Amino acid sequence: MKEDALPVVIRLAERGDIGAIVALFADDSLGGHGDTTDETARPNYETAFEAIAANPASHLYVAERAGQIVGTFQTTTIRGMSRRGASSLLLTAVQTRRDMRSKGIGRAMVHHAVDQARACGAAAVQLMSNSLRVDAHRFYEREGFVKSHTGFKMKLR
Amino acid sequence: MKEDALPVVIRLAERGDIGAIVALFADDSLGGHGDTTDETARPNYETAFEAIAANPASHLYVAERAGQIVGTFQTTTIRGMSRRGASSLLLTAVQTRRDMRSKGIGRAMVHHAVDQARACGAAAVQLMSNSLRVDAHRFYEREGFVKSHTGFKMKLR
């Protein structure tokens, strides 16, 4: 079977996936987020993993193909007062392994997130992407997202 | 004392503030979010208020000046895996009463959110704003936010 035809499985991340997830972020040329697979940073990731797992509104996923972790994303459902008290689903930290891009992994991840949003009655799915990631922006627009907002960030450290 | 010199008090929203908060959203010309002070919509807002109050990661605030609710915003702390497992604080539904803009209300709200983010060790504060709200964007940039991201939305209903 051609590699591109292999199924992508989206599932909740497990503790054993932490190393593979961190490797995806560490390989991100743009983020500059200080991520590293160095063992000294490992306790930080383990603490974060447990915190996400303990939060019923947040879910950390991995995309798996042929037994390998090829992508990750996180969803957080946020209930607000506007739109008559609607929820929206926030998609963050979407990352596809560099050598696995344009192979349907991102699409499978986004579809999973949108399905989850519908299932929990959310009124919208939203995400912020670094303005330099123009390829990703084209992808999100193809998937039905509207580039209607501007994203602001203030780094505190 | 001149009206502009009156202090702005930022405090957690209480159940009795729901009507005033909804009035702020209902008066938003841009959102088109279907918000209304009509009594029939009231149960939706009450349910949302209780859900936010029950979520330890999310806080709904009001800005009060001279005993009146003149603004509202919501914060949600999101723990992620990237940036070595950092948290970020998401600012949503920031709204200042139309006749009270450019009077320091927004600044007081943003400062409160940033202080809260620092206090809980968040690495960043982030927000998405409709790209048509150019006045708001200038305000956020003055307050130290960087317009580094693009915001995408998919409405589900």
Boltz contact constraints between the chains, C-beta under 6 A:
constraints:
  - contact:
      token1: [A, 21]
      token2: [B, 81]
      max_distance: 6.0
  - contact:
      token1: [A, 25]
      token2: [B, 82]
      max_distance: 6.0
  - contact:
      token1: [A, 33]
      token2: [B, 82]
      max_distance: 6.0
  - contact:
      token1: [A, 33]
      token2: [B, 83]
      max_distance: 6.0
  - contact:
      token1: [A, 34]
      token2: [B, 84]
      max_distance: 6.0
  - contact:
      token1: [A, 35]
      token2: [B, 82]
      max_distance: 6.0
  - contact:
      token1: [A, 41]
      token2: [B, 84]
      max_distance: 6.0
  - contact:
      token1: [A, 44]
      token2: [B, 84]
      max_distance: 6.0
  - contact:
      token1: [A, 44]
      token2: [B, 85]
      max_distance: 6.0
  - contact:
      token1: [A, 45]
      token2: [B, 85]
      max_distance: 6.0
  - contact:
      token1: [A, 47]
      token2: [B, 85]
      max_distance: 6.0
  - contact:
      token1: [A, 48]
      token2: [B, 79]
      max_distance: 6.0
  - contact:
      token1: [A, 48]
      token2: [B, 81]
      max_distance: 6.0
  - contact:
      token1: [A, 48]
      token2: [B, 85]
      max_distance: 6.0
  - contact:
      token1: [A, 51]
      token2: [B, 79]
      max_distance: 6.0
  - contact:
      token1: [A, 52]
      token2: [B, 79]
      max_distance: 6.0
  - contact:
      token1: [A, 76]
      token2: [B, 78]
      max_distance: 6.0
  - contact:
      token1: [A, 78]
      token2: [B, 76]
      max_distance: 6.0
  - contact:
      token1: [A, 79]
      token2: [B, 48]
      max_distance: 6.0
  - contact:
      token1: [A, 79]
      token2: [B, 51]
      max_distance: 6.0
  - contact:
      token1: [A, 79]
      token2: [B, 52]
      max_distance: 6.0
  - contact:
      token1: [A, 80]
      token2: [B, 92]
      max_distance: 6.0
  - contact:
      token1: [A, 80]
      token2: [B, 93]
      max_distance: 6.0
  - contact:
      token1: [A, 81]
      token2: [B, 21]
      max_distance: 6.0
  - contact:
      token1: [A, 81]
      token2: [B, 48]
      max_distance: 6.0
  - contact:
      token1: [A, 82]
      token2: [B, 25]
      max_distance: 6.0
  - contact:
      token1: [A, 82]
      token2: [B, 33]
      max_distance: 6.0
  - contact:
      token1: [A, 82]
      token2: [B, 35]
      max_distance: 6.0
  - contact:
      token1: [A, 82]
      token2: [B, 93]
      max_distance: 6.0
  - contact:
      token1: [A, 83]
      token2: [B, 33]
      max_distance: 6.0
  - contact:
      token1: [A, 84]
      token2: [B, 34]
      max_distance: 6.0
  - contact:
      token1: [A, 84]
      token2: [B, 41]
      max_distance: 6.0
  - contact:
      token1: [A, 84]
      token2: [B, 44]
      max_distance: 6.0
  - contact:
      token1: [A, 85]
      token2: [B, 44]
      max_distance: 6.0
  - contact:
      token1: [A, 85]
      token2: [B, 45]
      max_distance: 6.0
  - contact:
      token1: [A, 85]
      token2: [B, 47]
      max_distance: 6.0
  - contact:
      token1: [A, 85]
      token2: [B, 48]
      max_distance: 6.0
  - contact:
      token1: [A, 92]
      token2: [B, 80]
      max_distance: 6.0
  - contact:
      token1: [A, 93]
      token2: [B, 80]
      max_distance: 6.0
  - contact:
      token1: [A, 93]
      token2: [B, 82]
      max_distance: 6.0
  - contact:
      token1: [A, 118]
      token2: [B, 156]
      max_distance: 6.0
  - contact:
      token1: [A, 123]
      token2: [B, 156]
      max_distance: 6.0
  - contact:
      token1: [A, 123]
      token2: [B, 157]
      max_distance: 6.0
  - contact:
      token1: [A, 124]
      token2: [B, 153]
      max_distance: 6.0
  - contact:
      token1: [A, 124]
      token2: [B, 155]
      max_distance: 6.0
  - contact:
      token1: [A, 124]
      token2: [B, 156]
      max_distance: 6.0
  - contact:
      token1: [A, 125]
      token2: [B, 154]
      max_distance: 6.0
  - contact:
      token1: [A, 126]
      token2: [B, 153]
      max_distance: 6.0
  - contact:
      token1: [A, 127]
      token2: [B, 152]
      max_distance: 6.0
  - contact:
      token1: [A, 128]
      token2: [B, 128]
      max_distance: 6.0
  - contact:
      token1: [A, 128]
      token2: [B, 149]
      max_distance: 6.0
  - contact:
      token1: [A, 128]
      token2: [B, 151]
      max_distance: 6.0
  - contact:
      token1: [A, 129]
      token2: [B, 150]
      max_distance: 6.0
  - contact:
      token1: [A, 130]
      token2: [B, 149]
      max_distance: 6.0
  - contact:
      token1: [A, 131]
      token2: [B, 149]
      max_distance: 6.0
  - contact:
      token1: [A, 131]
      token2: [B, 150]
      max_distance: 6.0
  - contact:
      token1: [A, 140]
      token2: [B, 152]
      max_distance: 6.0
  - contact:
      token1: [A, 144]
      token2: [B, 154]
      max_distance: 6.0
  - contact:
      token1: [A, 145]
      token2: [B, 152]
      max_distance: 6.0
  - contact:
      token1: [A, 145]
      token2: [B, 154]
      max_distance: 6.0
  - contact:
      token1: [A, 146]
      token2: [B, 153]
      max_distance: 6.0
  - contact:
      token1: [A, 147]
      token2: [B, 150]
      max_distance: 6.0
  - contact:
      token1: [A, 147]
      token2: [B, 152]
      max_distance: 6.0
  - contact:
      token1: [A, 148]
      token2: [B, 131]
      max_distance: 6.0
  - contact:
      token1: [A, 148]
      token2: [B, 153]
      max_distance: 6.0
  - contact:
      token1: [A, 149]
      token2: [B, 128]
      max_distance: 6.0
  - contact:
      token1: [A, 149]
      token2: [B, 130]
      max_distance: 6.0
  - contact:
      token1: [A, 149]
      token2: [B, 131]
      max_distance: 6.0
  - contact:
      token1: [A, 149]
      token2: [B, 151]
      max_distance: 6.0
  - contact:
      token1: [A, 150]
      token2: [B, 129]
      max_distance: 6.0
  - contact:
      token1: [A, 150]
      token2: [B, 131]
      max_distance: 6.0
  - contact:
      token1: [A, 150]
      token2: [B, 137]
      max_distance: 6.0
  - contact:
      token1: [A, 150]
      token2: [B, 147]
      max_distance: 6.0
  - contact:
      token1: [A, 150]
      token2: [B, 151]
      max_distance: 6.0
  - contact:
      token1: [A, 151]
      token2: [B, 128]
      max_distance: 6.0
  - contact:
      token1: [A, 151]
      token2: [B, 149]
      max_distance: 6.0
  - contact:
      token1: [A, 151]
      token2: [B, 150]
      max_distance: 6.0
  - contact:
      token1: [A, 151]
      token2: [B, 151]
      max_distance: 6.0
  - contact:
      token1: [A, 152]
      token2: [B, 127]
      max_distance: 6.0
  - contact:
      token1: [A, 152]
      token2: [B, 140]
      max_distance: 6.0
  - contact:
      token1: [A, 152]
      token2: [B, 145]
      max_distance: 6.0
  - contact:
      token1: [A, 152]
      token2: [B, 147]
      max_distance: 6.0
  - contact:
      token1: [A, 153]
      token2: [B, 124]
      max_distance: 6.0
  - contact:
      token1: [A, 153]
      token2: [B, 126]
      max_distance: 6.0
  - contact:
      token1: [A, 153]
      token2: [B, 146]
      max_distance: 6.0
  - contact:
      token1: [A, 153]
      token2: [B, 148]
      max_distance: 6.0
  - contact:
      token1: [A, 154]
      token2: [B, 125]
      max_distance: 6.0
  - contact:
      token1: [A, 154]
      token2: [B, 144]
      max_distance: 6.0
  - contact:
      token1: [A, 154]
      token2: [B, 145]
      max_distance: 6.0
  - contact:
      token1: [A, 155]
      token2: [B, 124]
      max_distance: 6.0
  - contact:
      token1: [A, 156]
      token2: [B, 118]
      max_distance: 6.0
  - contact:
      token1: [A, 156]
      token2: [B, 123]
      max_distance: 6.0
  - contact:
      token1: [A, 156]
      token2: [B, 124]
      max_distance: 6.0
  - contact:
      token1: [A, 157]
      token2: [B, 123]
      max_distance: 6.0
